Amino acid sequence: MVSRGEDKYVIWPIYFDKSTSKLSGRKVSKKIAVEKPNIESIAKAAKSLGLNPVLEKNCAYPSRHWKKEGRILVDKKSSKSKLLVQIANRI
């Protein structure tokens, strides 16, 4: 498992979920958010941006600890918010 201190951002699928509110964890606008995002499509988008994604499939977003959707770790190449928008545009 890769830790946060290794120049990686943690990306959760909920960040791109159109059905989730910003208060509940969505980080991108509804205009670029998607229905039912999964870690495979997010990782594919991150790979196309050269972010070297690492998939961790048995992880759960902290406020939804019962739902193990997984997470993706990506290289810190710019601010996290900019990377999220770039990834969302490619999903």
C-alpha positions as CSV (number, residue, x, y, z in Angstrom):
1,M,0.0,0.0,0.0
2,V,1.3,3.4,-0.9
3,S,1.0,6.2,1.7
4,R,0.2,9.8,1.2
5,G,3.7,11.0,1.9
6,E,5.0,9.4,-1.3
7,D,3.9,12.3,-3.6
8,K,0.5,10.8,-4.4
9,Y,-3.0,12.1,-4.2
10,V,-5.9,9.8,-3.1
11,I,-8.8,9.8,-5.6
12,W,-12.1,8.4,-4.5
13,P,-14.9,7.5,-7.0
14,I,-17.4,9.6,-5.0
15,Y,-15.5,12.7,-6.2
16,F,-17.0,12.2,-9.6
17,D,-20.5,10.8,-8.7
18,K,-23.3,12.9,-10.2
19,S,-25.8,11.5,-7.8
20,T,-23.8,12.7,-4.7
21,S,-23.9,16.2,-3.3
22,K,-20.9,18.4,-2.8
23,L,-21.6,18.1,1.0
24,S,-21.5,14.3,0.7
25,G,-18.1,14.2,-1.1
26,R,-18.4,15.1,-4.8
27,K,-15.5,17.4,-5.8
28,V,-16.3,18.2,-9.4
29,S,-19.2,20.1,-10.8
30,K,-22.3,18.2,-11.8
31,K,-21.7,19.3,-15.4
32,I,-18.6,17.0,-15.7
33,A,-19.6,14.4,-13.0
34,V,-20.7,11.0,-14.2
35,E,-23.3,8.3,-13.1
36,K,-21.8,5.5,-11.1
37,P,-18.1,6.1,-11.6
38,N,-15.7,3.2,-11.0
39,I,-12.0,3.0,-10.2
40,E,-11.2,1.3,-13.6
41,S,-12.5,4.2,-15.7
42,I,-10.9,6.7,-13.3
43,A,-7.6,4.9,-13.5
44,K,-7.8,4.8,-17.3
45,A,-8.4,8.5,-17.5
46,A,-5.5,9.1,-15.0
47,K,-3.2,6.9,-17.1
48,S,-4.0,8.9,-20.2
49,L,-2.9,12.0,-18.3
50,G,0.4,10.3,-17.3
51,L,-0.4,10.2,-13.6
52,N,0.8,6.6,-13.0
53,P,-2.4,5.4,-11.2
54,V,-2.2,2.8,-8.5
55,L,-5.5,1.0,-7.8
56,E,-6.5,-0.1,-4.3
57,K,-9.7,-2.1,-4.6
58,N,-10.5,-3.0,-1.0
59,C,-10.8,0.5,0.4
60,A,-13.8,2.5,1.4
61,Y,-14.4,6.3,1.5
62,P,-14.3,7.2,5.2
63,S,-17.9,8.5,5.5
64,R,-19.2,5.4,3.5
65,H,-17.1,2.8,5.3
66,W,-19.6,0.0,4.5
67,K,-19.2,0.5,0.7
68,K,-15.8,-0.7,-0.5
69,E,-15.5,1.0,-3.9
70,G,-11.8,1.3,-3.9
71,R,-9.5,4.3,-4.5
72,I,-6.8,5.4,-6.9
73,L,-3.5,7.0,-6.0
74,V,-2.0,9.3,-8.6
75,D,1.1,11.4,-9.0
76,K,1.1,15.0,-7.7
77,K,1.7,16.9,-10.9
78,S,-0.5,19.9,-10.1
79,S,-3.1,20.9,-7.6
80,K,-5.6,18.2,-6.7
81,S,-8.6,20.2,-7.9
82,K,-7.1,20.7,-11.3
83,L,-6.3,17.0,-11.7
84,L,-9.8,16.1,-10.7
85,V,-11.3,18.3,-13.4
86,Q,-8.8,16.9,-16.0
87,I,-9.7,13.3,-15.0
88,A,-13.5,14.0,-15.0
89,N,-13.2,15.4,-18.5
90,R,-11.7,12.2,-19.7
91,I,-14.1,9.7,-18.0
